[in-house]
Amino acid sequence: MIKAQKKVSESHTTMSEIVLPNDTNTLQNLMGGRLLHWMDITAAIVAQKHCNKPCVTVSVDNVHFHNPIQLGNIVTIEGKVTRSFNSSLEIYLSVYGESPIKQERYLSNEAYFNFVALDSLGKPTQVPEVLPETDKEQEMYEDALRRRQLRLLLAGKLKMEDELALKDILFPKNKS
């Protein structure tokens, strides 16, 4: 059977929210937990648009909080699939804060969310292959394999000698 294919652009999703008082901490900045909740929703939409099936969050990697988002600012979360595997897929999310008064937009956060598609019985099922369209998407596609291998290695589900892509990065050969 030929595996279905989808372009990255077919599931690209953008979600926006405004930071309200109940979303903030004592410094009047958006709480990290609230942001992660919104990011998970965005990633779930991306995953389900790519797979056309229910998808569940498996893990979240490399969450980086670069800049806080203040009360009253706009949060924009952009998500796209970087790569799919057999039944799982990786989604990259970038988060921007924007002051509607100053009209300044800035990168606030980044993360990778990992999802698994489920069939009607709740079992993992095959997902469409990702077709990168740009050089940046191709680079993210290639890097996704190394991130996956590192995740599996740290979880004890993979041995270093099994995966050459990650081994070459962690243990580069001497060129002398």
C-alpha positions as CSV (number, residue, x, y, z in Angstrom):
1,M,0.0,0.0,0.0
2,I,1.3,3.5,-0.9
3,K,1.5,5.8,2.1
4,A,-0.5,9.0,1.8
5,Q,1.5,12.3,1.5
6,K,0.7,15.8,2.5
7,K,2.5,19.1,2.2
8,V,3.5,21.0,5.3
9,S,1.3,23.9,4.2
10,E,-1.9,21.8,4.2
11,S,-2.0,21.6,8.0
12,H,-0.3,24.9,9.0
13,T,-2.3,26.5,11.7
14,T,-2.3,29.9,13.4
15,M,-4.2,30.6,16.6
16,S,-4.5,33.9,18.5
17,E,-5.5,34.8,22.0
18,I,-5.5,38.0,24.1
19,V,-3.8,37.8,27.6
20,L,-6.5,38.5,30.2
21,P,-6.1,38.9,33.9
22,N,-7.0,35.3,34.7
23,D,-4.2,34.2,32.3
24,T,-1.4,36.0,34.2
25,N,0.9,35.5,37.1
26,T,1.7,38.1,39.9
27,L,4.0,39.9,37.5
28,Q,1.1,40.3,35.0
29,N,2.8,38.1,32.5
30,L,1.1,35.2,30.7
31,M,1.5,32.0,32.9
32,G,3.6,29.3,31.2
33,G,1.0,26.6,31.9
34,R,-1.7,28.6,30.2
35,L,0.6,29.1,27.2
36,L,1.4,25.4,27.0
37,H,-2.3,24.7,27.1
38,W,-2.9,26.9,24.1
39,M,0.1,25.5,22.3
40,D,-1.2,21.9,22.9
41,I,-4.5,22.9,21.3
42,T,-2.8,24.5,18.3
43,A,-0.6,21.4,17.9
44,A,-3.6,19.1,18.1
45,I,-5.3,21.0,15.3
46,V,-2.2,20.7,13.2
47,A,-1.9,17.0,13.8
48,Q,-5.6,16.3,13.1
49,K,-5.5,18.4,9.9
50,H,-2.5,16.4,8.7
51,C,-3.8,13.0,9.7
52,N,-7.6,13.5,9.3
53,K,-7.9,11.3,12.4
54,P,-8.0,11.9,16.2
55,C,-4.5,12.5,17.6
56,V,-3.1,12.6,21.1
57,T,-0.1,14.4,22.6
58,V,2.7,12.0,23.4
59,S,5.5,14.4,24.5
60,V,6.6,18.0,24.5
61,D,10.3,18.8,23.7
62,N,12.6,21.8,23.8
63,V,10.2,24.3,25.3
64,H,12.0,27.6,25.3
65,F,10.6,30.7,27.0
66,H,12.5,33.6,25.3
67,N,10.4,36.6,26.3
68,P,7.3,37.1,28.5
69,I,4.0,38.1,27.1
70,Q,2.3,40.8,29.2
71,L,-1.3,41.4,30.2
72,G,-3.3,42.8,27.3
73,N,-0.9,41.7,24.6
74,I,-1.9,39.4,21.8
75,V,-0.5,35.8,21.6
76,T,-0.1,34.2,18.2
77,I,0.8,30.6,18.0
78,E,1.9,29.1,14.6
79,G,2.2,25.4,14.2
80,K,3.4,23.1,11.4
81,V,4.3,19.5,10.9
82,T,8.0,18.9,10.6
83,R,8.0,15.2,10.0
84,S,5.9,12.1,10.3
85,F,6.9,8.6,11.2
86,N,4.8,5.4,11.2
87,S,2.0,6.5,13.5
88,S,3.5,9.6,15.0
89,L,4.4,13.1,13.9
90,E,6.4,16.0,15.2
91,I,5.0,19.6,15.2
92,Y,7.0,22.8,15.6
93,L,5.3,25.7,17.4
94,S,6.5,29.3,17.4
95,V,4.8,31.8,19.7
96,Y,4.8,35.5,19.2
97,G,3.7,38.3,21.6
98,E,2.4,41.5,20.2
99,S,1.6,44.8,21.8
100,P,-1.4,46.2,20.1
101,I,-0.6,49.7,21.4
102,K,3.1,49.7,20.4
103,Q,2.5,47.5,17.4
104,E,5.6,45.4,18.2
105,R,5.7,41.7,17.5
106,Y,8.4,39.5,19.1
107,L,9.3,35.8,19.4
108,S,8.2,34.6,22.9
109,N,8.4,30.8,22.8
110,E,9.2,27.7,20.7
111,A,8.6,24.0,21.3
112,Y,8.2,20.7,19.6
113,F,5.0,18.6,20.3
114,N,4.8,14.9,19.4
115,F,1.5,13.3,18.6
116,V,0.2,9.8,17.7
117,A,-2.8,9.3,15.4
118,L,-5.4,6.8,16.6
119,D,-7.9,4.6,14.7
120,S,-11.5,4.0,15.7
121,L,-10.4,1.5,18.4
122,G,-8.0,4.0,19.9
123,K,-4.9,2.2,18.6
124,P,-2.0,3.9,16.8
125,T,-2.5,4.1,13.1
126,Q,-0.4,5.1,10.1
127,V,-0.1,8.8,9.3
128,P,0.5,10.6,6.0
129,E,4.1,11.3,5.0
130,V,5.2,14.9,5.2
131,L,6.3,16.7,2.0
132,P,8.5,19.7,2.7
133,E,8.1,22.5,0.3
134,T,10.9,25.0,1.2
135,D,14.5,24.7,2.2
136,K,13.7,25.6,5.8
137,E,11.0,22.9,5.9
138,Q,13.5,20.4,4.4
139,E,16.0,21.3,7.1
140,M,13.4,20.9,9.9
141,Y,12.3,17.6,8.3
142,E,15.9,16.3,8.5
143,D,16.5,17.6,12.0
144,A,13.3,15.9,13.2
145,L,14.8,12.4,12.7
146,R,17.7,13.3,15.1
147,R,15.3,14.8,17.7
148,R,13.2,11.6,17.5
149,Q,16.2,9.4,17.9
150,L,17.4,11.4,20.9
151,R,13.9,11.1,22.5
152,L,13.9,7.4,22.0
153,L,17.5,7.0,23.2
154,L,16.7,9.0,26.4
155,A,13.5,6.9,27.0
156,G,15.6,3.7,26.7
157,K,13.8,2.6,23.6
158,L,16.8,2.8,21.3
159,K,20.4,1.8,21.4
160,M,23.1,4.2,20.2
161,E,24.6,1.7,17.8
162,D,21.1,1.4,16.1
163,E,20.9,4.9,14.8
164,L,23.6,6.5,12.6
165,A,22.1,10.0,12.2
166,L,22.3,10.7,15.9
167,K,25.6,8.9,16.5
168,D,27.4,11.0,13.8
169,I,26.4,14.2,15.7
170,L,27.2,13.0,19.2
171,F,30.4,11.3,18.2
172,P,31.9,13.0,15.1
173,K,34.8,11.2,13.5
174,N,38.2,12.8,13.8
175,K,39.2,14.4,10.5
176,S,42.9,14.4,11.2
